[in-house]
C-alpha cells in the first residue's frame, strides 16, 4: 500500500536525504528543494519523514 506525501517547501533545506533514500518518490526541483515525483510505500513513510532534519515531509 502507498501513501501520498508532500514536501513543505518553506521548511525544506534541500539536504537530499529523501532524494538519496527514495529516488522514486523524491527529486530536486529547479530551486534545489525536494519535490514529490511518485508515491511512497506506507511502510517507508515513518523512515522518510523521520530522516528529514526539518520535518518537511508530510502526509497529504
Secondary structure, 3 states (H helix, E strand, C coil): CEECEEECCCCCCCCCHHHHHCCCCEEECCCCCEEECCCEEHHHHHHHHHHCCCCCEEEC
